[in-house]
Amino acid sequence: MLGMAEQHPDPAGSTQQFRAFAHQNEQEAPPKRSNVLPIVAIVVALAVVAVAAYLLLK
C-alpha cells in the first residue's frame, strides 16, 4: 500500500509542533509599548498652553 495516509496520527507529534510554533511566536513578538507617555505629554502640553493663555489674557 503506497501513499496511504496514516489512520491515527500521533497526537504527541502535533502537540510538539504546536508548542514549537507557539514558542517561536512568543520570541518574535515585538515588545508592547506603553501608551501612557504620549497621553501624559498631551495633558502637560495642554496645561502649559492653558496657563500661557490665562497669563496673556489677564
C-alpha positions as CSV (number, residue, x, y, z in Angstrom):
1,M,0.0,0.0,0.0
2,L,1.8,3.0,-1.2
3,G,0.7,6.6,-0.5
4,M,-1.9,5.7,2.2
5,A,-2.4,8.2,4.9
6,E,-1.9,7.2,8.5
7,Q,-5.2,6.3,10.1
8,H,-4.2,7.5,13.6
9,P,-1.8,10.4,13.5
10,D,0.5,10.8,16.5
11,P,-1.1,13.4,18.8
12,A,2.3,14.0,20.6
13,G,3.9,15.0,17.3
14,S,1.2,17.6,16.5
15,T,1.4,18.8,20.1
16,Q,5.1,19.2,19.9
17,Q,4.8,21.0,16.6
18,F,2.2,23.4,18.1
19,R,4.4,24.1,21.2
20,A,7.4,24.8,18.9
21,F,5.2,27.2,16.8
22,A,3.8,28.9,19.9
23,H,7.2,29.3,21.5
24,Q,8.6,30.7,18.3
25,N,5.8,33.3,18.0
26,E,6.4,34.5,21.6
27,Q,10.0,35.2,21.0
28,E,9.4,37.1,17.7
29,A,6.6,39.3,19.1
30,P,7.8,42.9,19.4
31,P,7.7,44.4,23.0
32,K,4.5,46.2,23.8
33,R,4.8,49.9,24.0
34,S,3.1,51.8,26.8
35,N,0.5,54.4,25.7
36,V,0.9,56.4,28.9
37,L,3.8,58.6,27.9
38,P,2.0,60.2,24.8
39,I,-1.1,60.8,26.9
40,V,0.8,62.4,29.7
41,A,2.8,64.6,27.2
42,I,-0.5,65.8,25.6
43,V,-2.0,66.6,29.0
44,V,1.1,68.6,30.1
45,A,1.2,70.5,26.8
46,L,-2.5,71.4,27.1
47,A,-1.8,72.6,30.7
48,V,1.1,74.8,29.6
49,V,-1.0,76.3,26.8
50,A,-3.9,77.0,29.2
51,V,-1.6,78.7,31.7
52,A,0.1,80.7,29.0
53,A,-3.3,81.8,27.6
54,Y,-4.5,82.7,31.1
55,L,-1.4,84.8,31.7
56,L,-1.6,86.6,28.4
57,L,-5.3,87.4,28.7
58,K,-5.1,88.5,32.3
